[in-house]
Amino acid sequence: TNIKTFIETNKREVLIIELTMNEGSSSDLRKALRHSGLLDHVYHPADQYIIEEWPTLQQLIDDDTRILLFGSGDGMESCP
């Protein structure tokens, strides 16, 4: 099963994905998420890096933003 199939089949599941970002990989990640159709399911905080209050799991499910991406590394200038 791939991520898209999983997220579309399991409507009440939230995925947490941790990534190691290298120089230039953020644009590759963004392109891959758009191409796969997953970008619409990724949670985007209102502020780029500061999240004062996280949504509840139910809010993520209701908003269908059930993929949380966490990245670290040299290529963190602007992830999706």
N, C-alpha and C positions, 0 to 999 in steps of 0.2 A: 504494500500500500504506500502511495506517496502522500505528501503533506496535503495537497489539494483534495485528493479523494477523502482523506481522513477528516479534514475540516468541513467538507461538504456533507459527509455522512454522519458525523457526530456533532450535531448542532448545539449541544450543551457542554462541549469540551473546550477548554482553553489550553493553548500550547505556549510553552515558554521555551524559547530557543536562545542559546548563548552562542555568540559568534566571536571569532578572533578576526579583527579587521586589519588588513595590511594596506599600505599606501595604494590608493586608487581602487580599492575593493568596494568602497561604498557605492560608486556609480554602477559597478558590475552587479552588486546586490540589488540595487533599485531596479535595474533593467530586468534582472531575473524574476523579481517579485511581480513587476508589471506583466512580463511575458507569460508567467504562469497563472496570472489571475489572482494571486494571493495578496497583492498590495491592498485591496479593498478590505481584507480581513485583519490587517495589521493595525494595532492600537497606535495612535499618534497623539502624544500629549500636546496640550495647548502651547506650553513653552517648550522649547527644544530640549533643554537638559534638566530643568528644574521642575519636579513634580511635587507640588505641595500636598495634594490629596489624590491618592490613587483611586480609580474607579473600583467598585466591588466586582467580584466575579459575575454577579448577575447583570450588572451594567454592561460589562464586556460582552456577555452573551446576548443581551437585548440589543445592543448596538452592532452586533456581528463583527466586532473588532477583537477576535478571540486569539490572535497571535501576538504575543509579546516578544519583542526582539531586544536582547541585551548584548551589547558589543564592547569589546575592549581591544586596545592595540593602537598602532600608529595611524590607522586610516579612519579615525573617528570624527572627521571634520563635519560630516553631515550625513548621517544614516537616514534611511527612508523617512 
